[in-house]
């Protein structure tokens, strides 16, 4: 099982959306191939301000409009044990990438990267924070999460084949 952690600032918008999309896509591929799930996706935030909060209602609505299940987890902050537990830690933007890299032990730095590194076809490499915007911002984030998840799942599948 490959464990992937999605990370944004508050863990109520972008990272739970990325978690939901990647988990959904991985489950669909596994089911189509008649295989058991081979990847687990979770999310966390770098800032402690939202700990214990549920997914933002606008993120929830955007996910539900496209048929994704909303992760039931409550917001949590990234922990020191995450660096050892997760095989891949994906930041939604460069600010959170820097925060994660600063905290991450050197032996685990290779696990940390930007989520949209898996969507090189996009003109952007960061998932913008939609929190202070309207519903359209959440729809845009969902589109970016879908693009990133497609590339991520493909990369993870290729990694599994070479093991």
Z-matrix of the N, CA and C atoms (Angstrom, degrees):
N
C 1 1.452
C 2 1.533 1 108.54
N 3 1.319 2 115.19 1 130.78
C 4 1.462 3 121.82 2 176.18
C 5 1.524 4 107.36 3 -96.34
N 6 1.313 5 116.96 4 130.02
C 7 1.466 6 122.62 5 -179.49
C 8 1.519 7 109.88 6 -107.80
N 9 1.340 8 115.51 7 123.74
C 10 1.462 9 122.03 8 -176.99
C 11 1.527 10 109.15 9 -122.97
N 12 1.331 11 115.83 10 130.62
C 13 1.456 12 122.00 11 178.50
C 14 1.526 13 109.52 12 -112.35
N 15 1.321 14 116.73 13 123.49
C 16 1.459 15 123.50 14 175.89
C 17 1.527 16 107.55 15 -94.94
N 18 1.345 17 117.27 16 134.92
C 19 1.459 18 119.86 17 -174.67
C 20 1.531 19 111.42 18 -133.61
N 21 1.337 20 114.64 19 131.03
C 22 1.464 21 121.13 20 171.76
C 23 1.533 22 107.02 21 -131.16
N 24 1.303 23 117.58 22 -163.86
C 25 1.463 24 120.60 23 -176.25
C 26 1.533 25 112.18 24 -72.84
N 27 1.334 26 117.13 25 -60.29
C 28 1.456 27 120.40 26 -173.68
C 29 1.511 28 115.71 27 -100.07
N 30 1.332 29 117.54 28 -14.15
C 31 1.460 30 123.01 29 -179.33
C 32 1.526 31 112.54 30 65.60
N 33 1.346 32 116.04 31 33.03
C 34 1.462 33 118.69 32 175.21
C 35 1.531 34 112.28 33 -123.39
N 36 1.325 35 117.80 34 -9.67
C 37 1.468 36 120.44 35 -177.90
C 38 1.527 37 111.79 36 -123.98
N 39 1.318 38 115.58 37 -82.26
C 40 1.460 39 121.06 38 -170.66
C 41 1.519 40 114.47 39 -65.59
N 42 1.326 41 117.81 40 -51.39
C 43 1.460 42 118.55 41 -174.80
C 44 1.529 43 113.10 42 -67.28
N 45 1.347 44 120.23 43 -38.72
C 46 1.464 45 117.16 44 175.48
C 47 1.537 46 111.98 45 -67.78
N 48 1.334 47 116.85 46 -30.91
C 49 1.461 48 119.51 47 176.85
C 50 1.527 49 110.12 48 -66.49
N 51 1.326 50 116.57 49 -44.93
C 52 1.464 51 120.52 50 178.20
C 53 1.524 52 110.47 51 -63.28
N 54 1.320 53 117.15 52 -39.93
C 55 1.463 54 122.33 53 177.36
C 56 1.532 55 110.28 54 -59.55
N 57 1.320 56 116.87 55 -47.48
C 58 1.468 57 121.55 56 -178.24
C 59 1.524 58 111.45 57 -63.26
N 60 1.319 59 116.51 58 -46.10
C 61 1.463 60 120.76 59 -177.33
C 62 1.524 61 110.82 60 -66.41
N 63 1.314 62 117.66 61 -48.66
C 64 1.468 63 120.72 62 -178.78
C 65 1.528 64 110.69 63 -63.53
N 66 1.316 65 116.91 64 -42.12
C 67 1.458 66 120.21 65 178.52
C 68 1.516 67 111.96 66 -62.32
N 69 1.315 68 116.20 67 -41.86
C 70 1.465 69 121.66 68 179.16
C 71 1.526 70 110.53 69 -63.93
N 72 1.321 71 116.21 70 -48.55
C 73 1.464 72 119.95 71 -178.99
C 74 1.524 73 111.81 72 -63.12
N 75 1.314 74 117.68 73 -42.50
C 76 1.464 75 121.09 74 179.46
C 77 1.527 76 110.72 75 -64.30
N 78 1.333 77 117.32 76 -41.16
C 79 1.470 78 121.11 77 179.29
C 80 1.520 79 111.12 78 -65.24
N 81 1.340 80 117.36 79 -39.86
C 82 1.463 81 120.51 80 178.32
C 83 1.520 82 111.45 81 -62.97
N 84 1.312 83 117.23 82 -43.64
C 85 1.464 84 121.19 83 -179.92
C 86 1.523 85 110.15 84 -65.67
N 87 1.315 86 117.16 85 -44.47
C 88 1.466 87 120.81 86 179.16
C 89 1.527 88 110.44 87 -60.62
N 90 1.320 89 117.39 88 -44.25
C 91 1.463 90 121.34 89 -179.97
C 92 1.528 91 111.09 90 -64.17
N 93 1.328 92 116.43 91 -42.27
C 94 1.474 93 120.15 92 -179.94
C 95 1.525 94 111.73 93 -63.02
N 96 1.329 95 115.99 94 -30.82
C 97 1.466 96 120.91 95 -179.67
C 98 1.528 97 112.38 96 -93.16
N 99 1.339 98 116.38 97 -0.30
C 100 1.452 99 120.42 98 -179.45
C 101 1.517 100 113.23 99 68.65
N 102 1.322 101 115.46 100 28.92
C 103 1.466 102 120.47 101 -178.68
C 104 1.521 103 110.67 102 -108.96
N 105 1.313 104 114.74 103 162.14
C 106 1.463 105 120.85 104 172.58
C 107 1.521 106 108.51 105 -76.28
N 108 1.342 107 116.59 106 155.95
C 109 1.469 108 118.73 107 175.74
C 110 1.534 109 110.17 108 -55.39
N 111 1.311 110 116.78 109 137.44
C 112 1.466 111 122.76 110 -175.67
C 113 1.520 112 112.34 111 -118.53
N 114 1.329 113 115.73 112 -0.05
C 115 1.465 114 119.32 113 179.72
C 116 1.525 115 109.18 114 -141.11
N 117 1.316 116 115.76 115 146.01
C 118 1.460 117 122.58 116 175.95
C 119 1.522 118 107.70 117 -121.73
N 120 1.321 119 116.24 118 134.19
C 121 1.456 120 121.82 119 -177.98
C 122 1.519 121 109.57 120 -119.20
N 123 1.316 122 115.82 121 137.57
C 124 1.462 123 122.58 122 177.69
C 125 1.524 124 107.90 123 -139.74
N 126 1.324 125 116.47 124 175.70
C 127 1.465 126 119.65 125 179.33
C 128 1.515 127 110.80 126 -144.17
N 129 1.327 128 114.44 127 158.84
C 130 1.468 129 122.39 128 179.63
C 131 1.523 130 108.20 129 -156.34
N 132 1.309 131 115.35 130 171.27
C 133 1.456 132 121.43 131 177.45
C 134 1.517 133 111.20 132 -123.81
N 135 1.321 134 115.95 133 162.12
C 136 1.458 135 120.27 134 178.04
C 137 1.529 136 111.73 135 -92.43
N 138 1.320 137 117.61 136 -17.50
C 139 1.461 138 122.34 137 -176.49
C 140 1.530 139 109.52 138 -107.33
N 141 1.336 140 117.23 139 138.16
C 142 1.468 141 119.34 140 -176.70
C 143 1.531 142 115.21 141 -80.50
N 144 1.316 143 117.75 142 -4.31
C 145 1.460 144 121.14 143 -170.98
C 146 1.513 145 117.11 144 -62.18
N 147 1.322 146 119.28 145 -26.11
C 148 1.459 147 121.29 146 -174.74
C 149 1.533 148 112.83 147 -109.78
N 150 1.308 149 118.23 148 7.55
C 151 1.465 150 121.91 149 -175.63
C 152 1.531 151 110.66 150 -51.25
N 153 1.324 152 115.40 151 129.55
C 154 1.461 153 121.84 152 179.65
C 155 1.510 154 114.71 153 91.81
N 156 1.333 155 117.12 154 -10.79
C 157 1.463 156 120.88 155 -179.38
C 158 1.528 157 110.56 156 -78.50
N 159 1.341 158 116.39 157 151.70
C 160 1.466 159 119.31 158 174.29
C 161 1.523 160 110.45 159 -80.10
N 162 1.291 161 115.49 160 174.11
C 163 1.469 162 122.30 161 175.64
C 164 1.536 163 109.00 162 -56.90
N 165 1.331 164 116.93 163 139.35
C 166 1.463 165 122.39 164 178.82
C 167 1.538 166 109.42 165 -54.99
N 168 1.335 167 117.92 166 137.05
C 169 1.468 168 120.43 167 -178.61
C 170 1.535 169 113.56 168 -57.92
N 171 1.330 170 117.19 169 -32.48
C 172 1.471 171 119.58 170 179.00
C 173 1.520 172 110.97 171 -71.90
N 174 1.337 173 117.76 172 -36.00
C 175 1.464 174 121.32 173 175.21
C 176 1.525 175 109.29 174 -66.83
N 177 1.317 176 115.73 175 -43.30
C 178 1.469 177 121.95 176 177.79
C 179 1.536 178 110.46 177 -57.35
N 180 1.315 179 116.39 178 -46.34
C 181 1.470 180 121.08 179 -178.81
C 182 1.532 181 110.88 180 -64.79
N 183 1.327 182 117.13 181 -42.54
C 184 1.473 183 120.25 182 179.38
C 185 1.527 184 110.69 183 -62.38
N 186 1.323 185 117.05 184 -43.53
C 187 1.464 186 120.96 185 178.13
C 188 1.523 187 110.70 186 -62.28
N 189 1.309 188 116.89 187 -46.71
C 190 1.461 189 120.86 188 -177.31
C 191 1.525 190 112.51 189 -66.08
N 192 1.335 191 117.30 190 -34.56
C 193 1.476 192 119.99 191 177.84
C 194 1.523 193 111.70 192 -59.72
N 195 1.331 194 116.44 193 -30.82
C 196 1.465 195 120.55 194 -179.18
C 197 1.531 196 112.71 195 -101.49
N 198 1.312 197 116.91 196 8.84
C 199 1.454 198 120.83 197 174.38
C 200 1.514 199 116.80 198 83.06
N 201 1.322 200 117.80 199 18.15
C 202 1.464 201 121.39 200 177.46
C 203 1.524 202 110.14 201 -91.22
N 204 1.321 203 116.22 202 143.43
C 205 1.464 204 121.04 203 174.20
C 206 1.531 205 108.33 204 -76.41
N 207 1.302 206 116.31 205 138.33
C 208 1.461 207 121.80 206 178.56
C 209 1.531 208 108.39 207 -81.15
N 210 1.332 209 117.21 208 127.51
C 211 1.467 210 118.27 209 178.44
C 212 1.529 211 110.35 210 -56.99
N 213 1.333 212 117.62 211 133.83
C 214 1.468 213 120.37 212 -177.77
C 215 1.521 214 113.33 213 -78.25
N 216 1.315 215 116.90 214 -11.06
C 217 1.459 216 121.00 215 -175.95
C 218 1.523 217 111.73 216 -63.74
N 219 1.304 218 114.83 217 149.48
C 220 1.456 219 121.60 218 171.69
C 221 1.516 220 108.11 219 -89.80
N 222 1.310 221 115.69 220 155.86
C 223 1.461 222 121.60 221 179.84
C 224 1.527 223 110.77 222 -57.31
N 225 1.332 224 114.17 223 138.09
C 226 1.458 225 119.67 224 175.70
C 227 1.520 226 108.62 225 -141.31
N 228 1.288 227 115.07 226 160.33
C 229 1.460 228 121.32 227 178.54
C 230 1.529 229 108.80 228 -94.04
N 231 1.318 230 116.93 229 144.70
C 232 1.454 231 121.05 230 177.12
C 233 1.533 232 109.09 231 -57.96
N 234 1.322 233 115.85 232 139.68
C 235 1.469 234 120.14 233 -177.19
C 236 1.527 235 110.53 234 -117.51
N 237 1.306 236 116.28 235 163.84
C 238 1.463 237 120.95 236 179.26
C 239 1.527 238 111.22 237 -59.86
N 240 1.322 239 117.64 238 -35.37
C 241 1.464 240 120.19 239 -179.19
C 242 1.536 241 112.45 240 -68.47
N 243 1.320 242 117.39 241 -21.38
C 244 1.470 243 120.60 242 178.56
C 245 1.525 244 111.57 243 -61.06
N 246 1.315 245 117.40 244 -34.36
C 247 1.462 246 120.42 245 -177.17
C 248 1.522 247 111.89 246 -65.06
N 249 1.301 248 116.15 247 -29.74
C 250 1.459 249 119.90 248 177.70
C 251 1.527 250 111.07 249 -86.83
N 252 1.312 251 117.08 250 -39.56
C 253 1.467 252 121.68 251 -174.21
C 254 1.528 253 113.63 252 -71.08
N 255 1.316 254 117.44 253 -41.66
C 256 1.475 255 120.62 254 -173.41
C 257 1.519 256 111.54 255 -89.10
N 258 1.332 257 114.50 256 142.41
C 259 1.463 258 121.93 257 178.42
C 260 1.523 259 111.20 258 -82.06
N 261 1.332 260 115.71 259 -24.66
C 262 1.458 261 121.88 260 -177.40
C 263 1.521 262 107.72 261 -147.87
N 264 1.342 263 116.08 262 133.41
C 265 1.459 264 122.09 263 179.04
C 266 1.520 265 106.75 264 -125.24
N 267 1.329 266 115.27 265 114.07
C 268 1.459 267 121.20 266 -171.32
C 269 1.519 268 111.91 267 -112.50
N 270 1.315 269 115.61 268 119.00
C 271 1.464 270 122.58 269 178.96
C 272 1.520 271 109.80 270 -87.36
N 273 1.321 272 115.41 271 146.32
C 274 1.457 273 120.32 272 179.85
C 275 1.530 274 112.50 273 -81.33
N 276 1.331 275 117.41 274 -22.01
C 277 1.466 276 120.00 275 179.76
C 278 1.525 277 109.93 276 -152.70
N 279 1.327 278 115.62 277 172.01
C 280 1.468 279 120.17 278 -175.44
C 281 1.526 280 112.88 279 -68.77
N 282 1.324 281 118.28 280 -30.03
C 283 1.473 282 121.12 281 177.63
C 284 1.533 283 109.51 282 -63.31
N 285 1.300 284 116.94 283 -46.78
C 286 1.462 285 120.33 284 179.41
C 287 1.520 286 111.47 285 -72.80
N 288 1.318 287 117.38 286 -32.45
C 289 1.466 288 120.75 287 175.17
C 290 1.531 289 109.35 288 -59.36
N 291 1.323 290 116.61 289 -46.67
C 292 1.466 291 120.74 290 -179.94
C 293 1.530 292 111.28 291 -62.85
N 294 1.332 293 116.48 292 -40.82
C 295 1.467 294 120.12 293 179.40
C 296 1.532 295 110.85 294 -64.27
N 297 1.319 296 116.37 295 -40.30
C 298 1.461 297 120.61 296 179.43
C 299 1.529 298 110.04 297 -68.24
N 300 1.325 299 116.70 298 -45.91
C 301 1.465 300 120.57 299 -179.01
C 302 1.521 301 111.59 300 -61.61
N 303 1.319 302 116.88 301 -37.02
C 304 1.465 303 120.85 302 179.67
C 305 1.528 304 110.93 303 -64.87
N 306 1.286 305 115.92 304 -35.14
C 307 1.465 306 121.41 305 -177.06
C 308 1.534 307 113.32 306 -87.53
N 309 1.310 308 116.75 307 -24.12
C 310 1.463 309 122.75 308 -172.94
C 311 1.528 310 112.57 309 -74.51
N 312 1.334 311 117.56 310 131.44
C 313 1.468 312 120.05 311 174.98
C 314 1.533 313 110.65 312 -60.93
N 315 1.309 314 117.15 313 147.25
C 316 1.469 315 121.27 314 -175.16
C 317 1.522 316 112.46 315 -56.71
N 318 1.317 317 118.60 316 -33.71
C 319 1.465 318 120.80 317 -178.01
C 320 1.528 319 112.98 318 -69.71
N 321 1.336 320 117.63 319 -11.16
C 322 1.466 321 120.88 320 -179.80
C 323 1.531 322 112.78 321 -115.97
N 324 1.324 323 118.14 322 3.32
C 325 1.463 324 121.22 323 -178.15
C 326 1.530 325 112.82 324 -57.02
N 327 1.320 326 117.41 325 -31.21
C 328 1.467 327 121.23 326 -178.50
C 329 1.534 328 112.66 327 -65.10
N 330 1.308 329 117.83 328 -14.43
C 331 1.462 330 122.31 329 -179.16
C 332 1.525 331 112.53 330 -85.29
N 333 1.320 332 117.22 331 -14.64
C 334 1.463 333 122.55 332 -170.13
C 335 1.526 334 110.98 333 -99.46
N 336 1.340 335 115.52 334 127.68
C 337 1.468 336 120.41 335 176.77
C 338 1.522 337 110.26 336 -159.90
N 339 1.321 338 116.08 337 176.67
C 340 1.461 339 120.84 338 177.34
C 341 1.526 340 110.06 339 -81.21
N 342 1.308 341 116.59 340 139.84
C 343 1.464 342 122.54 341 178.40
C 344 1.526 343 111.39 342 -57.88
N 345 1.322 344 116.87 343 -44.89
C 346 1.469 345 119.10 344 -175.93
C 347 1.526 346 113.43 345 -77.40
N 348 1.340 347 117.87 346 3.45
C 349 1.466 348 119.38 347 167.13
C 350 1.528 349 109.56 348 -60.18
N 351 1.320 350 116.34 349 -22.53
C 352 1.459 351 121.78 350 -179.94
C 353 1.526 352 112.82 351 -86.52
N 354 1.316 353 117.17 352 3.85
C 355 1.470 354 122.07 353 177.29
C 356 1.527 355 109.11 354 -130.28
N 357 1.340 356 117.06 355 62.97
C 358 1.464 357 119.74 356 -175.60
C 359 1.533 358 113.81 357 -64.09
N 360 1.325 359 117.28 358 -15.49
C 361 1.459 360 120.73 359 178.66
C 362 1.529 361 112.25 360 -72.40
N 363 1.318 362 117.51 361 -15.47
C 364 1.462 363 121.15 362 -179.89
C 365 1.520 364 110.64 363 -80.69
N 366 1.321 365 115.32 364 151.40
C 367 1.464 366 120.73 365 178.18
C 368 1.526 367 111.42 366 -76.86
N 369 1.314 368 117.11 367 -16.08
C 370 1.461 369 120.74 368 -178.61
C 371 1.525 370 110.42 369 -114.49
N 372 1.323 371 115.57 370 158.97
C 373 1.465 372 118.58 371 179.54
C 374 1.527 373 112.09 372 -121.21
N 375 1.322 374 117.18 373 7.40
C 376 1.460 375 121.80 374 179.43
C 377 1.518 376 110.52 375 -128.95
N 378 1.327 377 115.02 376 146.19
C 379 1.459 378 121.45 377 172.92
C 380 1.531 379 106.04 378 -92.27
N 381 1.342 380 117.76 379 113.77
C 382 1.471 381 119.92 380 -176.40
C 383 1.529 382 111.89 381 -68.95
N 384 1.314 383 115.99 382 150.37
C 385 1.464 384 121.46 383 178.98
C 386 1.528 385 108.98 384 -77.68
N 387 1.334 386 118.00 385 117.07
C 388 1.461 387 120.48 386 -177.78
C 389 1.531 388 114.12 387 -88.57
N 390 1.304 389 117.94 388 0.01
C 391 1.464 390 122.44 389 -168.31
C 392 1.530 391 113.57 390 -53.54
N 393 1.321 392 117.94 391 -42.33
C 394 1.468 393 119.98 392 -175.90
C 395 1.526 394 113.05 393 -92.93
N 396 1.328 395 117.29 394 10.80
C 397 1.455 396 121.56 395 -179.66
C 398 1.518 397 112.33 396 -109.79
N 399 1.324 398 113.96 397 -160.52
C 400 1.462 399 120.01 398 -178.57
C 401 1.532 400 111.05 399 -103.54
N 402 1.312 401 115.82 400 -173.11
C 403 1.472 402 121.62 401 -176.99
C 404 1.525 403 112.57 402 -60.56
N 405 1.323 404 117.75 403 -30.19
C 406 1.474 405 120.55 404 179.61
C 407 1.530 406 110.94 405 -61.56
N 408 1.319 407 116.74 406 -35.48
C 409 1.460 408 120.65 407 177.72
C 410 1.520 409 111.65 408 -63.60
N 411 1.309 410 117.00 409 -36.53
C 412 1.459 411 121.35 410 178.34
C 413 1.530 412 110.94 411 -70.82
N 414 1.331 413 115.86 412 -36.70
C 415 1.471 414 119.41 413 175.97
C 416 1.530 415 110.33 414 -64.61
N 417 1.318 416 117.05 415 -39.61
C 418 1.471 417 121.37 416 177.66
C 419 1.526 418 110.39 417 -64.34
N 420 1.312 419 117.18 418 -43.27
C 421 1.458 420 121.26 419 177.61
C 422 1.529 421 109.85 420 -60.44
N 423 1.315 422 117.10 421 -41.83
C 424 1.464 423 120.43 422 179.22
C 425 1.525 424 110.94 423 -62.85
N 426 1.325 425 117.16 424 -41.55
C 427 1.473 426 120.34 425 176.71
C 428 1.532 427 110.49 426 -60.02
N 429 1.326 428 117.13 427 -43.35
C 430 1.467 429 120.98 428 179.13
C 431 1.524 430 111.00 429 -65.90
N 432 1.329 431 116.56 430 -39.24
C 433 1.468 432 120.24 431 177.80
C 434 1.526 433 110.71 432 -63.51
N 435 1.315 434 116.92 433 -38.64
C 436 1.468 435 119.54 434 178.06
C 437 1.523 436 110.64 435 -64.09
N 438 1.320 437 117.16 436 -43.29
C 439 1.469 438 120.31 437 179.07
C 440 1.523 439 111.22 438 -64.96
N 441 1.319 440 117.11 439 -43.92
C 442 1.463 441 120.42 440 178.67
C 443 1.515 442 111.98 441 -65.31
N 444 1.322 443 117.17 442 -40.30
C 445 1.464 444 121.19 443 -178.14
C 446 1.525 445 111.60 444 -66.47
N 447 1.317 446 117.79 445 -37.78
C 448 1.470 447 120.65 446 178.30
C 449 1.525 448 109.81 447 -58.57
N 450 1.330 449 116.94 448 -49.11
C 451 1.457 450 120.90 449 179.58
C 452 1.514 451 112.52 450 -67.06
N 453 1.324 452 116.73 451 -38.65
C 454 1.455 453 121.48 452 179.04
C 455 1.525 454 110.73 453 -62.65
N 456 1.316 455 117.06 454 -49.16
C 457 1.471 456 121.16 455 -178.69
C 458 1.527 457 109.89 456 -61.58
N 459 1.313 458 116.73 457 -42.33
C 460 1.471 459 120.06 458 178.32
C 461 1.526 460 110.24 459 -60.72
N 462 1.316 461 117.51 460 -44.78
C 463 1.462 462 121.90 461 179.54
C 464 1.529 463 111.30 462 -63.74
N 465 1.330 464 116.68 463 -43.01
C 466 1.457 465 120.43 464 179.80
C 467 1.527 466 111.46 465 -65.02
N 468 1.318 467 116.55 466 -39.50
C 469 1.467 468 120.39 467 177.69
C 470 1.519 469 110.40 468 -62.49
N 471 1.330 470 116.41 469 -43.39
C 472 1.471 471 120.11 470 178.97
C 473 1.519 472 110.74 471 -63.02
N 474 1.334 473 116.90 472 -39.65
C 475 1.457 474 121.04 473 177.72
C 476 1.515 475 111.30 474 -62.81
N 477 1.324 476 116.55 475 -40.71
C 478 1.464 477 121.02 476 -179.86
C 479 1.527 478 111.08 477 -64.72
N 480 1.315 479 117.18 478 -36.42
C 481 1.467 480 121.19 479 -179.48
C 482 1.517 481 112.10 480 -68.70
N 483 1.335 482 116.79 481 -28.71
C 484 1.457 483 119.79 482 -177.41
C 485 1.530 484 112.34 483 -88.15
N 486 1.319 485 117.25 484 -7.26
C 487 1.472 486 120.05 485 179.80
C 488 1.508 487 111.25 486 -80.85
